[in-house]
Amino acid sequence: MQLINNNYEVAGFSLEGLAQKYDSPLFIYDGGHIESQYKRMKNAIDVKHLQINYACKALNSQAILKLVNKLGAGLDTVSIGEIELGLLAGFKPSEIVFTPNSVSIEEIEAAKALGVKINIDNIETLEYFGHQNDGHPYCIRINPHIMAGGNNNISVGHIDSKFGISIHQMPLVHRLVKTLNINIEGVHMHTGSDILDVNVFLIASEILFEQAKKFDKLQYIDLGSGFKVKYKDDDYETDIEELGKEISFRFNEFCSEMGRDLTLMFEPGKYLVSQSGYFLVKTNVVKQTTSTVFAGVDSGFNHLIRPMFYNAHHDIVNISNPSGNPKIYTVVGYICETDTFGWNRKISEIRRGDLLCFKNAGAYCFSMASQYNSRLRPAEVLLYKGKDYLIRRRETLQDLLETQVGMEF
C-alpha cells in the first residue's frame, strides 16, 4: 500500500475509489503480490522435484484458488469441502493433499474416492485403512514434539498437540505398515505458524528425514509451512532465502543418501496471501470516554476475528485523512460484546465517515468470517494485471435465510 499524492493505492488502484465502487466493508486482494510470493518461494528452493501446495484454509475463494492453480501450485486441504472447491477451481485430484484431523472415517473415504492424496495423523485411522489391504498410497503426519510458532494457538508440533502421530509411536507405525502391507508414499510434518527461527525448522526436518529412511516406497516429503510474514514495518519475517538454501542442501544430500530423487513439498498459506489483503471499513462514530477515544467502524470480529482470537496485530491506517495530526485510538467494531481490532493505536485523526484500512487481511480473515449478530459478510475484490474483479458479492438478507426452513405457527 503506497501513499501517492495524498492517496493510498494498491496495485495502481485508489483504495478510496474501490470503496466508492464496491462499498464497505470490503476485502481487497493484490493478485500480483500472491504471484510474487509464490515465485519468491519457488526460486529460493533448489531441488529437482519441488511441489508447493497452497494451504487453502487461509483464503479459499474460487478466484484465489484459480490464481494459485494458474501459477502452478498444488492444494493442501483440511476438509471434503475444500477438496471439492479445489476440484471446481481446476486442480487435478493428484495435485490435492487432504490433511484432516479428528474427521470421520466416512469423510476420509469420500476424499479417497475422489483420488486425492491422503495424509493420516493417528494410529486408529492408519490401522483401519491398513486392514482394507487395497494398496492405496497414504502419507503419515508425524508430530516431531518441537515447540514452534507465534503462540500456543498456532503451534501444532509440540507434545500436547492434537495433530499428528507422535514420534515416539513410530515403532508401532512401522509394525502396522509391515504387518498390513500399507503403502506409504509420503511423510509429513507441520510444526506451527509464524516460525521465525530457521534452525528450529531444520531440526524438525532432520527428525522427518530420519523417519523417511524407514519407508522403502516413499515418493515425497512434506515439510509443511508456517513461515512468518511481517505485520509491522519493523517486524521480522522468515528468511525464506536462507531457509531455502539450507533445506535444499540437506534435502539433496538426503536424496543422494537414499539413491533416488524424491519430491519436496511445502504447504504455505499465510505466506502467500496474508500481505496481499486489505480490509476497508468506514468509521461510524468517534466516542470519547473518561479514559479512551474509541473509533467505532462498520465491521466487527464477525468479519475479522484474528485480533480477538489470536491477539493478532493488523496495522490500521486512516486513508481518508493521511496527513491528519496523529492521535491515539482504540478501534472497535459493531458486534454486541467486546469487539476490538486494535488497542491504543497511533492513527491520523479519525472523523466520522473516514475510511480505515487494515493491512495483512489476506489470510484467515474472510475465511473465518461469520454472520454473527445477523451481520452480512462483505464483498471481495481481486486486483490482477491492471483490472479489478468482484470475486464475491456482498451478502443480502436472503443469504441469512437461504438454508432456513420456514414454519407457520
N, C-alpha and C positions, 0 to 999 in steps of 0.2 A: 504494500500500500504506500503510494507516494503522494506527497503534498506538492501539487503543481499549480502555480498561480492561485494559491489560496483555495485549491480544490483537491480533495482526496480522490485519487484514481487507482484502479486496479486493472492491469492489462489494457490500459488506454481508455477505460470506461470510467466516467464520473460516478462515484457511489451515490451522490445525491440524485443524479439523473436516473440511475437504476431504481432508486426508491420511489421517485416520481412515476416511473413507468410501471413498476410492479407492486407498489405499496409496501408497507411494513407491517409486522416484522418480516424480514427477508433473509434467506440464506443465499450467499453468492460463492461460487467456486471458480477458481482460476485453473482451467484445464492445462494451461501452459506450465504452471508450477508442478502439477502432478506428473506431467511428462518429463520435466526437468529432474524431479526427484527419482523417478524410475531409471532414467538414463544415468544419473549420477551413481546410483547403487550398482547398476549393471556394469558400468565402467570401472568401478572400484574393486570388483571381484574377478580375478583372473584364473578361471578353471575351465576345463574342457567342456563340461556339461553343467550349465547353471540354469536353474528354474526359480524365478521369483513369483510367488503366489500371493496375490493381494488378499489380505485378511479383511473380507468384505463386511464384517460386523461393524467396522469403523464407519462406513458410509456405503449403503447398498442401493442407491437409486440406479435405475436402469441405465441412464446416460453415463454415469460414472463407471459402471461395470463394462459398458460397451467401449468406453475410452481406454480403460486398462487392458481390455482384451485386444484392442487395436494396437496397443503398444507392445504386445507380446507376452503379457503376464498370464500366469495361471490364476487359480482362485482357491483360497483357503476358506472353508465354510464350517459353521458350527450347528447348523440345523437343516432339516429337509427343505424348509422354506428358502434358505439361502442357496441351496443346491438348485432348486427349481428356478429361482431368479437368475442364477448364473447360466443355466441352460438356455433360458429365454433370451439372455443377452448375447448368446453366441459362443459360449465356452463349450468345448468338447468334453464329454464325461472324463476322458483321460487327463484333462487339464485341471480337474477339480479334486481337491483333497477334502475329505469330511473328517473333522476333528471334534467330535462331540464329547460331552461328559454328562453323566447321570441321565442319559436318554434311554428310552425303552429299546428292547431288542427289535421290536417292530419297526422303529424308525431307522435303525441301522440296516435292517433287512431291506427297507424301502430304498435306502441310499445305495446299497449293494446292487439292487435290481436295476438302478439307473446307470451302473457301470463306473461310478467314481471311485477314487482311491479311499480306502477305509483305514482310519487311524484308531487303534484300540488303546484305551487308557486304564483298563482294570482286568484283573485276573479272571473274574467270573465271566466276563464277555469273551475274553480270549478262549477260555475253555469251551464255552458254548459253541462258538464258531469252529473251533478245532474238531469237535465231535461231528460236525457236518461232513468233514473229510471230503470236500469238493475241490480242493486245490486252489481255491480263490486266494489271491495275494492280499496280505494285510501289512500294516505298519504298526509298530509298537511305540507308544508315547511313554518315555521314561522320565521320571521325576529325579533329577540329579541331587536333590537336597542341598541346593545352593540358594541363599537369600539374595535376590536381585530385584531391582525395580524401585520406582519412586516412593511408594509407600506400601503398607500391608495389603491394601485393597487391590493393588495391581502387581503384587509379587506372587508368582504362582508355582515356583520351583522349589520351595522350601519343604521341610519335613511335615509341616501341618497343613499343607495344601491338599485340596481335594483332587487336584489334577495329576494324571499320570500314574504309572506303576513305579513304585519305589525301587531305587537302585538296589536295595537290599533284598528285593523279591525276584531279582533276575535269575538266580539259580532255579527257582520254581518255573519261571517263564521258559527257560531252556529245556527243562524236563518235559513240559507240556508240548513245546514245539517239536521235540524229538519223538515223544511217545505218540502224539496225534498227527504227526507229519504235517504241521501247519506251515504254509508257505508265507514266510516273512520277507517282504520286498523292501522294507524301509524301517529306519529308526528315527525317532523324533524327540525334540525337547522344546520347551518354551519356558524360560525362567521368570519372565515378567516384563512389564513395560517401563519406559524411562530409564533404561540401562545406560549408565554413563561410563562406568569403568570397563574398558575393553578387556582387561585382564580377567575380570570375573567371567565374562562371556567365553573367553578362551579356555579357562579352567573347566567350565561346564562342557565345552566342546570336546576336550580331551576325555572326559568321562564317557561321552557318547561314542567317540571313536573307539575306545576300548571295548565297549559293548558291541559295536558294529562288527568287530572282528569275528564274533562268535556266530554270525548268521551267514551261511555259505551261499544263499540265494539273493543276497542284498543287492538292490538296484539304486537306492538313493539314501541320503542322509539329510534330514530336515532340521536345521538349527533354529527354527522359529524366528523371532524378531525381538521387538521391544526397544528399538533404537530411539533414543531421546531426541526430541526437537526443541528448538528454542521457544520459550513462552514470553521472554522479555529480551530487550536489546542486549542486556549484559548477561544473559543466561548462557548456560553451557549446552552443548549438544554432543551426541555420539560422533566421534571422529570416524566417519564411515570409510574414509580412505585408509586410515591406519588399521581399522578392523579388517577391511578387505585385503590389505597386504598380508596381515598376519594369518588370517584364516585361509587365504588362498595358498600360502606357502605350506601350512600344516595339512590342508586337505590334499594337495597334490602329492605331498610326501606320503600321506596315508594311502592314497590310491596306488602309489608305487609299491608300498609295502604289501598291499593286497594283490597286486599283479593285475589289476583291471581298473578301468575308468568308471567311477560311479557318478551319479548326478548329485550336485549340491543344491539344496533347496533352502529358501528363506520365505518368510510369510509376513512382510511388512504391511501394516495397516495405517496407523497414525503417521508413520514416517512419510508415506506417500501423499496423504490427503490433509493432514492437520493444518499446515500453514497455507494451504490453498483456500481455506474457508474464511469468510467474513460474515458476521451476523449483524444486520442493521435493525435498530429499534428506534422508536420515537418517544421522546420524553413527554409523559402525561402531566407530571406535576413536580415542582421543586418544593420540598417541605422542610422547613426549619423547625427543629425541636430544641429542647433546652441544651442538648449536647451534640447533636448531629444534624448535618444537612443531607437529606435524602433526595436522590433523583429517582423518581418512580417512572418506569417505562412500560410500553405496551407489549410486554412479554413476561416470562417467568421461568421457573425451573421446569415447567411443562415443555418448554422449547429447548432449554439449555441447562441441563441438570448438573453438569460437572462441578461447578463451584460448590454447590450444596452437598453433592455426593462424595466427591474426592477432595474437596478443598482446593480444587484446581484454579490456577491463575489464568485469566484471559485479559490481555491489555484492552483498555477501553478508551476510545478517542471520540471527542466531540467533533464530528466532521462538518457540522453547521457553523461552528464558531472556532475555527482552528487557531485564530490569533487572539482569542479572548484571554483575559487575565486568569491564570490558573487558581483554582480553589480546591478545597478538599470535600469530596462527596462520598457517600455510601450509595451505591447504585442498587436499587431493589426492583423486584417485579410485582406483578399484579395478582399473584396467587394468594389466596386467603390463608396464609400461615407464613412463618419466617421464610423469606424468599430473597436471598441476597446474591448478587452477581459479583460484587467487589466491595471491600471494606476500606474506608479511608483512602480513597484514590485521588491523586492529584490530576485534575482534568480541567481543560479550558472551560471558563464559566458556562454553565448549562442553564438554558432558558426553556420554558415550556414550548414544545414543538420542535426542539432541536433533535437532530438525528445523531445517535451514538453508534459507534461501530465496535464490535467485539472481534478481536483477532483470534487466530488459531481455532476457527469454528468449523473445520472440515471433518474432524474425527470425533465420534461419539457424542455428537450434538443432535443433529436431526435424527440419527438412527436410534437415539434414546428418548426422543420426544414422545409426548403423550397428549391425551385430551382431558387431562385433569382439570377440574373446575368447569368442565364443558367448554373449554377453550379450544379453538380451532388451530390446527397445525399450519405453519406458514408455507409460502411458496419457496421453491428452489430455482436458482438460475445458474447456468454454466456459461462461463466466458471461454471461448476457444477459437483461436485463429481469427480474431477480429470480429467475431459475432457473439451476440448474447442470445442464449436459448432458455426459454422457460421449460424446465425439465420436470417440474411438479407444480401443479396448480395449487392455489390456496384452498384449504378445505371450506366447506359450507355446512350449514345446519344439517343438510341432508346426509352428509358423511357421518354425523353423530348418530343419525337414526338408521343408517343403512343396514346394520346387522340386527337391529331390534325387531322383535315380533310383537305386533300390536294386539291388545286385548280390549274388549268392551266390558265395562262394569255396569 
